[in-house]
């Protein structure tokens, strides 16, 4: 579907886009294009769904690079009233120092927030309610989905 057709569909159904997705590489290498797309759709949030970690090697070095990328891109978006949110997938809850890699992210997030996916947080071994209570200002979006609920034809 073209951008124009998508915008027409949103308008026709009296909907309003709240967020758009942006890849990690786009946020790292071309955050200006992410900003332009967010402004085009008039959204309040940009969500990054994944931090690349080849062979499941998510560690502190990857976490630190991601925090730097998210803070840089998030600062650019924030100037326009748009919030960058990262959507974790469980591996961020690996132990690090006196907490987890997620704790490191949350403590060092100056210009980005978090989209909580209830399934993936639990999959990572953390209670979503406890996480929201621990970081009430960090969680700005929530993703709730019944995993395994798709029909066999999908």
CNS distance restraints for C-alpha pairs under 8 A (distance, minus, plus):
assign (resid   1 and name CA) (resid   5 and name CA) 6.16 0.50 0.50
assign (resid   1 and name CA) (resid   6 and name CA) 6.32 0.50 0.50
assign (resid   2 and name CA) (resid   6 and name CA) 6.16 0.50 0.50
assign (resid   3 and name CA) (resid   7 and name CA) 6.20 0.50 0.50
assign (resid   4 and name CA) (resid   8 and name CA) 6.20 0.50 0.50
assign (resid   5 and name CA) (resid   9 and name CA) 6.11 0.50 0.50
assign (resid   6 and name CA) (resid  10 and name CA) 6.27 0.50 0.50
assign (resid   7 and name CA) (resid  11 and name CA) 6.24 0.50 0.50
assign (resid   7 and name CA) (resid  41 and name CA) 7.72 0.50 0.50
assign (resid   8 and name CA) (resid  12 and name CA) 5.91 0.50 0.50
assign (resid   9 and name CA) (resid  13 and name CA) 6.22 0.50 0.50
assign (resid  10 and name CA) (resid  14 and name CA) 6.20 0.50 0.50
assign (resid  10 and name CA) (resid  15 and name CA) 5.07 0.50 0.50
assign (resid  10 and name CA) (resid  16 and name CA) 6.54 0.50 0.50
assign (resid  10 and name CA) (resid  17 and name CA) 7.60 0.50 0.50
assign (resid  11 and name CA) (resid  15 and name CA) 6.01 0.50 0.50
assign (resid  11 and name CA) (resid  16 and name CA) 7.57 0.50 0.50
assign (resid  17 and name CA) (resid  41 and name CA) 6.75 0.50 0.50
assign (resid  17 and name CA) (resid  42 and name CA) 7.25 0.50 0.50
assign (resid  17 and name CA) (resid  43 and name CA) 5.88 0.50 0.50
assign (resid  18 and name CA) (resid  42 and name CA) 7.86 0.50 0.50
assign (resid  18 and name CA) (resid  43 and name CA) 4.85 0.50 0.50
assign (resid  18 and name CA) (resid  44 and name CA) 5.80 0.50 0.50
assign (resid  18 and name CA) (resid  45 and name CA) 6.36 0.50 0.50
assign (resid  19 and name CA) (resid  38 and name CA) 7.77 0.50 0.50
assign (resid  19 and name CA) (resid  43 and name CA) 5.18 0.50 0.50
assign (resid  19 and name CA) (resid  44 and name CA) 6.10 0.50 0.50
assign (resid  19 and name CA) (resid  45 and name CA) 4.49 0.50 0.50
assign (resid  19 and name CA) (resid  46 and name CA) 5.35 0.50 0.50
assign (resid  19 and name CA) (resid  47 and name CA) 6.81 0.50 0.50
assign (resid  20 and name CA) (resid  38 and name CA) 6.77 0.50 0.50
assign (resid  20 and name CA) (resid  43 and name CA) 7.10 0.50 0.50
assign (resid  20 and name CA) (resid  45 and name CA) 6.66 0.50 0.50
assign (resid  20 and name CA) (resid  46 and name CA) 5.04 0.50 0.50
assign (resid  20 and name CA) (resid  47 and name CA) 6.12 0.50 0.50
assign (resid  21 and name CA) (resid  46 and name CA) 5.63 0.50 0.50
assign (resid  21 and name CA) (resid  47 and name CA) 4.71 0.50 0.50
assign (resid  21 and name CA) (resid  48 and name CA) 5.73 0.50 0.50
assign (resid  21 and name CA) (resid  49 and name CA) 7.09 0.50 0.50
assign (resid  22 and name CA) (resid  26 and name CA) 6.49 0.50 0.50
assign (resid  22 and name CA) (resid  27 and name CA) 6.72 0.50 0.50
assign (resid  22 and name CA) (resid  34 and name CA) 6.69 0.50 0.50
assign (resid  22 and name CA) (resid  46 and name CA) 6.59 0.50 0.50
assign (resid  22 and name CA) (resid  47 and name CA) 6.06 0.50 0.50
assign (resid  22 and name CA) (resid  48 and name CA) 5.14 0.50 0.50
assign (resid  22 and name CA) (resid  49 and name CA) 7.45 0.50 0.50
assign (resid  23 and name CA) (resid  27 and name CA) 6.32 0.50 0.50
assign (resid  23 and name CA) (resid  48 and name CA) 5.68 0.50 0.50
assign (resid  23 and name CA) (resid  49 and name CA) 6.93 0.50 0.50
assign (resid  23 and name CA) (resid  50 and name CA) 7.13 0.50 0.50
assign (resid  24 and name CA) (resid  28 and name CA) 6.10 0.50 0.50
assign (resid  24 and name CA) (resid  48 and name CA) 6.22 0.50 0.50
assign (resid  24 and name CA) (resid  49 and name CA) 7.80 0.50 0.50
assign (resid  24 and name CA) (resid  50 and name CA) 6.56 0.50 0.50
assign (resid  24 and name CA) (resid  51 and name CA) 6.01 0.50 0.50
assign (resid  24 and name CA) (resid  52 and name CA) 7.53 0.50 0.50
assign (resid  25 and name CA) (resid  29 and name CA) 5.77 0.50 0.50
assign (resid  25 and name CA) (resid  30 and name CA) 7.74 0.50 0.50
assign (resid  26 and name CA) (resid  30 and name CA) 5.05 0.50 0.50
assign (resid  26 and name CA) (resid  31 and name CA) 6.09 0.50 0.50
assign (resid  26 and name CA) (resid  33 and name CA) 7.83 0.50 0.50
assign (resid  26 and name CA) (resid  34 and name CA) 7.06 0.50 0.50
assign (resid  27 and name CA) (resid  31 and name CA) 4.52 0.50 0.50
assign (resid  27 and name CA) (resid  34 and name CA) 6.81 0.50 0.50
assign (resid  27 and name CA) (resid  69 and name CA) 6.90 0.50 0.50
assign (resid  27 and name CA) (resid  70 and name CA) 7.26 0.50 0.50
assign (resid  27 and name CA) (resid  73 and name CA) 5.87 0.50 0.50
assign (resid  28 and name CA) (resid  69 and name CA) 5.37 0.50 0.50
assign (resid  28 and name CA) (resid  70 and name CA) 7.71 0.50 0.50
assign (resid  28 and name CA) (resid  73 and name CA) 7.08 0.50 0.50
assign (resid  30 and name CA) (resid  34 and name CA) 7.02 0.50 0.50
assign (resid  31 and name CA) (resid  35 and name CA) 6.27 0.50 0.50
assign (resid  31 and name CA) (resid  73 and name CA) 5.55 0.50 0.50
assign (resid  31 and name CA) (resid  76 and name CA) 7.58 0.50 0.50
assign (resid  32 and name CA) (resid  36 and name CA) 6.24 0.50 0.50
assign (resid  32 and name CA) (resid  76 and name CA) 7.74 0.50 0.50
assign (resid  33 and name CA) (resid  37 and name CA) 6.21 0.50 0.50
assign (resid  34 and name CA) (resid  38 and name CA) 6.14 0.50 0.50
assign (resid  35 and name CA) (resid  39 and name CA) 6.15 0.50 0.50
assign (resid  35 and name CA) (resid  76 and name CA) 7.56 0.50 0.50
assign (resid  35 and name CA) (resid  77 and name CA) 5.97 0.50 0.50
assign (resid  36 and name CA) (resid  40 and name CA) 6.09 0.50 0.50
assign (resid  37 and name CA) (resid  41 and name CA) 6.37 0.50 0.50
assign (resid  38 and name CA) (resid  42 and name CA) 5.91 0.50 0.50
assign (resid  38 and name CA) (resid  43 and name CA) 5.58 0.50 0.50
assign (resid  38 and name CA) (resid  44 and name CA) 7.76 0.50 0.50
assign (resid  38 and name CA) (resid  45 and name CA) 7.75 0.50 0.50
assign (resid  38 and name CA) (resid  46 and name CA) 6.96 0.50 0.50
assign (resid  38 and name CA) (resid  82 and name CA) 7.86 0.50 0.50
assign (resid  39 and name CA) (resid  43 and name CA) 6.55 0.50 0.50
assign (resid  43 and name CA) (resid  82 and name CA) 7.15 0.50 0.50
assign (resid  44 and name CA) (resid  81 and name CA) 6.88 0.50 0.50
assign (resid  44 and name CA) (resid  82 and name CA) 4.73 0.50 0.50
assign (resid  44 and name CA) (resid  83 and name CA) 6.20 0.50 0.50
assign (resid  45 and name CA) (resid  82 and name CA) 5.40 0.50 0.50
assign (resid  45 and name CA) (resid  83 and name CA) 4.75 0.50 0.50
assign (resid  45 and name CA) (resid  84 and name CA) 5.77 0.50 0.50
assign (resid  45 and name CA) (resid  85 and name CA) 6.91 0.50 0.50
assign (resid  46 and name CA) (resid  82 and name CA) 7.15 0.50 0.50
assign (resid  46 and name CA) (resid  83 and name CA) 6.23 0.50 0.50
assign (resid  46 and name CA) (resid  84 and name CA) 4.83 0.50 0.50
assign (resid  46 and name CA) (resid  85 and name CA) 6.13 0.50 0.50
assign (resid  47 and name CA) (resid  84 and name CA) 5.89 0.50 0.50
assign (resid  47 and name CA) (resid  85 and name CA) 4.77 0.50 0.50
assign (resid  47 and name CA) (resid  86 and name CA) 5.67 0.50 0.50
assign (resid  47 and name CA) (resid  87 and name CA) 6.73 0.50 0.50
assign (resid  47 and name CA) (resid 115 and name CA) 7.42 0.50 0.50
assign (resid  48 and name CA) (resid  84 and name CA) 7.59 0.50 0.50
assign (resid  48 and name CA) (resid  85 and name CA) 6.37 0.50 0.50
assign (resid  48 and name CA) (resid  86 and name CA) 4.95 0.50 0.50
assign (resid  48 and name CA) (resid  87 and name CA) 6.02 0.50 0.50
assign (resid  49 and name CA) (resid  86 and name CA) 6.34 0.50 0.50
assign (resid  49 and name CA) (resid  87 and name CA) 4.92 0.50 0.50
assign (resid  49 and name CA) (resid  88 and name CA) 7.07 0.50 0.50
assign (resid  50 and name CA) (resid  86 and name CA) 7.75 0.50 0.50
assign (resid  50 and name CA) (resid  87 and name CA) 6.84 0.50 0.50
assign (resid  50 and name CA) (resid  88 and name CA) 7.10 0.50 0.50
assign (resid  50 and name CA) (resid  89 and name CA) 7.54 0.50 0.50
assign (resid  51 and name CA) (resid  66 and name CA) 7.10 0.50 0.50
assign (resid  53 and name CA) (resid  57 and name CA) 5.34 0.50 0.50
assign (resid  53 and name CA) (resid  58 and name CA) 5.29 0.50 0.50
assign (resid  53 and name CA) (resid  62 and name CA) 7.33 0.50 0.50
assign (resid  54 and name CA) (resid  58 and name CA) 7.91 0.50 0.50
assign (resid  58 and name CA) (resid  62 and name CA) 6.01 0.50 0.50
assign (resid  58 and name CA) (resid  63 and name CA) 7.17 0.50 0.50
assign (resid  58 and name CA) (resid  91 and name CA) 6.74 0.50 0.50
assign (resid  58 and name CA) (resid  92 and name CA) 7.39 0.50 0.50
assign (resid  59 and name CA) (resid  63 and name CA) 6.12 0.50 0.50
assign (resid  59 and name CA) (resid 101 and name CA) 7.45 0.50 0.50
assign (resid  60 and name CA) (resid  64 and name CA) 5.93 0.50 0.50
assign (resid  60 and name CA) (resid  96 and name CA) 7.59 0.50 0.50
assign (resid  60 and name CA) (resid 101 and name CA) 6.67 0.50 0.50
assign (resid  61 and name CA) (resid  65 and name CA) 6.27 0.50 0.50
assign (resid  62 and name CA) (resid  66 and name CA) 6.10 0.50 0.50
assign (resid  63 and name CA) (resid  67 and name CA) 6.15 0.50 0.50
assign (resid  63 and name CA) (resid 101 and name CA) 6.83 0.50 0.50
assign (resid  63 and name CA) (resid 104 and name CA) 7.97 0.50 0.50
assign (resid  63 and name CA) (resid 105 and name CA) 7.02 0.50 0.50
assign (resid  64 and name CA) (resid  68 and name CA) 6.25 0.50 0.50
assign (resid  64 and name CA) (resid 105 and name CA) 7.76 0.50 0.50
assign (resid  65 and name CA) (resid  69 and name CA) 6.18 0.50 0.50
assign (resid  66 and name CA) (resid  70 and name CA) 5.96 0.50 0.50
assign (resid  67 and name CA) (resid  71 and name CA) 5.94 0.50 0.50
assign (resid  67 and name CA) (resid 105 and name CA) 6.21 0.50 0.50
assign (resid  67 and name CA) (resid 108 and name CA) 6.99 0.50 0.50
assign (resid  67 and name CA) (resid 109 and name CA) 6.56 0.50 0.50
assign (resid  68 and name CA) (resid  72 and name CA) 6.13 0.50 0.50
assign (resid  69 and name CA) (resid  73 and name CA) 6.15 0.50 0.50
assign (resid  70 and name CA) (resid  74 and name CA) 5.49 0.50 0.50
assign (resid  70 and name CA) (resid  84 and name CA) 7.44 0.50 0.50
assign (resid  70 and name CA) (resid 109 and name CA) 7.87 0.50 0.50
assign (resid  70 and name CA) (resid 111 and name CA) 7.07 0.50 0.50
assign (resid  70 and name CA) (resid 112 and name CA) 6.10 0.50 0.50
assign (resid  71 and name CA) (resid  75 and name CA) 5.93 0.50 0.50
assign (resid  71 and name CA) (resid 109 and name CA) 6.44 0.50 0.50
assign (resid  71 and name CA) (resid 110 and name CA) 6.03 0.50 0.50
assign (resid  71 and name CA) (resid 111 and name CA) 4.65 0.50 0.50
assign (resid  71 and name CA) (resid 112 and name CA) 5.90 0.50 0.50
assign (resid  72 and name CA) (resid  76 and name CA) 6.69 0.50 0.50
assign (resid  72 and name CA) (resid 111 and name CA) 7.33 0.50 0.50
assign (resid  73 and name CA) (resid  77 and name CA) 6.37 0.50 0.50
assign (resid  73 and name CA) (resid  84 and name CA) 7.73 0.50 0.50
assign (resid  73 and name CA) (resid 111 and name CA) 7.95 0.50 0.50
assign (resid  74 and name CA) (resid  78 and name CA) 5.85 0.50 0.50
assign (resid  74 and name CA) (resid  83 and name CA) 6.64 0.50 0.50
assign (resid  74 and name CA) (resid  84 and name CA) 5.24 0.50 0.50
assign (resid  74 and name CA) (resid 111 and name CA) 4.82 0.50 0.50
assign (resid  74 and name CA) (resid 112 and name CA) 5.25 0.50 0.50
assign (resid  75 and name CA) (resid  79 and name CA) 6.44 0.50 0.50
assign (resid  75 and name CA) (resid 111 and name CA) 5.24 0.50 0.50
assign (resid  75 and name CA) (resid 112 and name CA) 7.76 0.50 0.50
assign (resid  76 and name CA) (resid  80 and name CA) 7.38 0.50 0.50
assign (resid  77 and name CA) (resid  81 and name CA) 6.63 0.50 0.50
assign (resid  77 and name CA) (resid  82 and name CA) 5.04 0.50 0.50
assign (resid  77 and name CA) (resid  83 and name CA) 6.36 0.50 0.50
assign (resid  77 and name CA) (resid  84 and name CA) 6.98 0.50 0.50
assign (resid  78 and name CA) (resid  82 and name CA) 4.97 0.50 0.50
assign (resid  78 and name CA) (resid  83 and name CA) 5.77 0.50 0.50
assign (resid  78 and name CA) (resid  84 and name CA) 7.77 0.50 0.50
assign (resid  78 and name CA) (resid 111 and name CA) 7.20 0.50 0.50
assign (resid  83 and name CA) (resid 111 and name CA) 7.95 0.50 0.50
assign (resid  83 and name CA) (resid 112 and name CA) 6.50 0.50 0.50
assign (resid  83 and name CA) (resid 113 and name CA) 7.13 0.50 0.50
assign (resid  84 and name CA) (resid 111 and name CA) 7.49 0.50 0.50
assign (resid  84 and name CA) (resid 112 and name CA) 4.94 0.50 0.50
assign (resid  84 and name CA) (resid 113 and name CA) 6.06 0.50 0.50
assign (resid  84 and name CA) (resid 114 and name CA) 7.87 0.50 0.50
assign (resid  85 and name CA) (resid 112 and name CA) 5.70 0.50 0.50
assign (resid  85 and name CA) (resid 113 and name CA) 4.52 0.50 0.50
assign (resid  85 and name CA) (resid 114 and name CA) 4.49 0.50 0.50
assign (resid  85 and name CA) (resid 115 and name CA) 5.56 0.50 0.50
assign (resid  85 and name CA) (resid 140 and name CA) 7.40 0.50 0.50
assign (resid  85 and name CA) (resid 141 and name CA) 7.53 0.50 0.50
assign (resid  86 and name CA) (resid 112 and name CA) 7.45 0.50 0.50
assign (resid  86 and name CA) (resid 113 and name CA) 6.38 0.50 0.50
assign (resid  86 and name CA) (resid 114 and name CA) 4.74 0.50 0.50
assign (resid  86 and name CA) (resid 115 and name CA) 5.61 0.50 0.50
assign (resid  87 and name CA) (resid 114 and name CA) 6.12 0.50 0.50
assign (resid  87 and name CA) (resid 115 and name CA) 4.73 0.50 0.50
assign (resid  87 and name CA) (resid 116 and name CA) 6.26 0.50 0.50
assign (resid  87 and name CA) (resid 117 and name CA) 6.79 0.50 0.50
assign (resid  88 and name CA) (resid  92 and name CA) 6.62 0.50 0.50
assign (resid  88 and name CA) (resid 114 and name CA) 7.79 0.50 0.50
assign (resid  88 and name CA) (resid 115 and name CA) 7.25 0.50 0.50
assign (resid  88 and name CA) (resid 116 and name CA) 6.98 0.50 0.50
assign (resid  88 and name CA) (resid 117 and name CA) 7.01 0.50 0.50
assign (resid  88 and name CA) (resid 120 and name CA) 6.97 0.50 0.50
assign (resid  88 and name CA) (resid 121 and name CA) 7.26 0.50 0.50
assign (resid  89 and name CA) (resid 117 and name CA) 7.62 0.50 0.50
assign (resid  89 and name CA) (resid 120 and name CA) 4.92 0.50 0.50
assign (resid  89 and name CA) (resid 121 and name CA) 6.75 0.50 0.50
assign (resid  89 and name CA) (resid 124 and name CA) 7.37 0.50 0.50
assign (resid  90 and name CA) (resid 120 and name CA) 5.14 0.50 0.50
assign (resid  90 and name CA) (resid 121 and name CA) 5.46 0.50 0.50
assign (resid  90 and name CA) (resid 122 and name CA) 7.58 0.50 0.50
assign (resid  90 and name CA) (resid 123 and name CA) 5.88 0.50 0.50
assign (resid  90 and name CA) (resid 124 and name CA) 3.89 0.50 0.50
assign (resid  90 and name CA) (resid 125 and name CA) 7.62 0.50 0.50
assign (resid  91 and name CA) (resid 124 and name CA) 6.19 0.50 0.50
assign (resid  92 and name CA) (resid 100 and name CA) 7.02 0.50 0.50
assign (resid  92 and name CA) (resid 101 and name CA) 5.19 0.50 0.50
assign (resid  92 and name CA) (resid 102 and name CA) 4.95 0.50 0.50
assign (resid  92 and name CA) (resid 124 and name CA) 7.55 0.50 0.50
assign (resid  93 and name CA) (resid 100 and name CA) 5.12 0.50 0.50
assign (resid  93 and name CA) (resid 101 and name CA) 5.70 0.50 0.50
assign (resid  93 and name CA) (resid 102 and name CA) 5.47 0.50 0.50
assign (resid  93 and name CA) (resid 103 and name CA) 7.95 0.50 0.50
assign (resid  93 and name CA) (resid 124 and name CA) 5.69 0.50 0.50
assign (resid  93 and name CA) (resid 125 and name CA) 7.27 0.50 0.50
assign (resid  93 and name CA) (resid 126 and name CA) 7.50 0.50 0.50
assign (resid  94 and name CA) (resid 100 and name CA) 5.31 0.50 0.50
assign (resid  94 and name CA) (resid 101 and name CA) 5.89 0.50 0.50
assign (resid  94 and name CA) (resid 102 and name CA) 7.79 0.50 0.50
assign (resid  94 and name CA) (resid 124 and name CA) 7.78 0.50 0.50
assign (resid  95 and name CA) (resid  99 and name CA) 5.80 0.50 0.50
assign (resid  95 and name CA) (resid 100 and name CA) 4.24 0.50 0.50
assign (resid  95 and name CA) (resid 101 and name CA) 6.31 0.50 0.50
assign (resid  96 and name CA) (resid 100 and name CA) 4.54 0.50 0.50
assign (resid  96 and name CA) (resid 101 and name CA) 5.45 0.50 0.50
assign (resid  96 and name CA) (resid 104 and name CA) 7.85 0.50 0.50
assign (resid  99 and name CA) (resid 103 and name CA) 6.06 0.50 0.50
assign (resid  99 and name CA) (resid 104 and name CA) 7.79 0.50 0.50
assign (resid 100 and name CA) (resid 104 and name CA) 6.57 0.50 0.50
assign (resid 101 and name CA) (resid 105 and name CA) 6.34 0.50 0.50
assign (resid 102 and name CA) (resid 106 and name CA) 6.14 0.50 0.50
assign (resid 103 and name CA) (resid 107 and name CA) 6.06 0.50 0.50
assign (resid 104 and name CA) (resid 108 and name CA) 6.19 0.50 0.50
assign (resid 105 and name CA) (resid 109 and name CA) 5.88 0.50 0.50
assign (resid 106 and name CA) (resid 113 and name CA) 7.91 0.50 0.50
assign (resid 106 and name CA) (resid 135 and name CA) 7.61 0.50 0.50
assign (resid 106 and name CA) (resid 138 and name CA) 6.96 0.50 0.50
assign (resid 109 and name CA) (resid 113 and name CA) 6.97 0.50 0.50
assign (resid 113 and name CA) (resid 138 and name CA) 5.02 0.50 0.50
assign (resid 113 and name CA) (resid 139 and name CA) 6.24 0.50 0.50
assign (resid 113 and name CA) (resid 140 and name CA) 6.51 0.50 0.50
assign (resid 114 and name CA) (resid 138 and name CA) 5.67 0.50 0.50
assign (resid 114 and name CA) (resid 139 and name CA) 4.81 0.50 0.50
assign (resid 114 and name CA) (resid 140 and name CA) 5.97 0.50 0.50
assign (resid 114 and name CA) (resid 141 and name CA) 6.70 0.50 0.50
assign (resid 115 and name CA) (resid 139 and name CA) 5.91 0.50 0.50
assign (resid 115 and name CA) (resid 140 and name CA) 6.03 0.50 0.50
assign (resid 115 and name CA) (resid 141 and name CA) 4.40 0.50 0.50
assign (resid 115 and name CA) (resid 142 and name CA) 5.28 0.50 0.50
assign (resid 115 and name CA) (resid 143 and name CA) 6.87 0.50 0.50
assign (resid 116 and name CA) (resid 121 and name CA) 7.15 0.50 0.50
assign (resid 116 and name CA) (resid 128 and name CA) 7.62 0.50 0.50
assign (resid 116 and name CA) (resid 139 and name CA) 6.39 0.50 0.50
assign (resid 116 and name CA) (resid 140 and name CA) 7.90 0.50 0.50
assign (resid 116 and name CA) (resid 141 and name CA) 6.20 0.50 0.50
assign (resid 116 and name CA) (resid 142 and name CA) 4.69 0.50 0.50
assign (resid 116 and name CA) (resid 143 and name CA) 5.94 0.50 0.50
assign (resid 117 and name CA) (resid 121 and name CA) 6.09 0.50 0.50
assign (resid 117 and name CA) (resid 142 and name CA) 5.86 0.50 0.50
assign (resid 117 and name CA) (resid 143 and name CA) 4.45 0.50 0.50
assign (resid 117 and name CA) (resid 144 and name CA) 6.07 0.50 0.50
assign (resid 118 and name CA) (resid 122 and name CA) 6.26 0.50 0.50
assign (resid 118 and name CA) (resid 128 and name CA) 5.96 0.50 0.50
assign (resid 118 and name CA) (resid 142 and name CA) 7.50 0.50 0.50
assign (resid 118 and name CA) (resid 143 and name CA) 6.49 0.50 0.50
assign (resid 118 and name CA) (resid 144 and name CA) 5.89 0.50 0.50
assign (resid 118 and name CA) (resid 145 and name CA) 7.90 0.50 0.50
assign (resid 119 and name CA) (resid 123 and name CA) 6.01 0.50 0.50
assign (resid 119 and name CA) (resid 144 and name CA) 7.32 0.50 0.50
assign (resid 119 and name CA) (resid 145 and name CA) 7.41 0.50 0.50
assign (resid 119 and name CA) (resid 147 and name CA) 7.60 0.50 0.50
assign (resid 120 and name CA) (resid 124 and name CA) 6.06 0.50 0.50
assign (resid 121 and name CA) (resid 125 and name CA) 6.65 0.50 0.50
assign (resid 121 and name CA) (resid 126 and name CA) 5.60 0.50 0.50
assign (resid 121 and name CA) (resid 127 and name CA) 6.91 0.50 0.50
assign (resid 121 and name CA) (resid 128 and name CA) 6.09 0.50 0.50
assign (resid 122 and name CA) (resid 126 and name CA) 5.01 0.50 0.50
assign (resid 122 and name CA) (resid 127 and name CA) 5.72 0.50 0.50
assign (resid 122 and name CA) (resid 128 and name CA) 6.55 0.50 0.50
assign (resid 126 and name CA) (resid 130 and name CA) 7.63 0.50 0.50
assign (resid 126 and name CA) (resid 131 and name CA) 7.15 0.50 0.50
assign (resid 127 and name CA) (resid 131 and name CA) 6.26 0.50 0.50
assign (resid 128 and name CA) (resid 132 and name CA) 6.21 0.50 0.50
assign (resid 129 and name CA) (resid 133 and name CA) 6.18 0.50 0.50
assign (resid 130 and name CA) (resid 134 and name CA) 6.02 0.50 0.50
assign (resid 131 and name CA) (resid 135 and name CA) 6.10 0.50 0.50
assign (resid 131 and name CA) (resid 136 and name CA) 7.98 0.50 0.50
assign (resid 132 and name CA) (resid 136 and name CA) 5.09 0.50 0.50
assign (resid 132 and name CA) (resid 138 and name CA) 7.92 0.50 0.50
assign (resid 132 and name CA) (resid 139 and name CA) 6.43 0.50 0.50
assign (resid 135 and name CA) (resid 139 and name CA) 6.70 0.50 0.50
assign (resid 150 and name CA) (resid 154 and name CA) 6.27 0.50 0.50
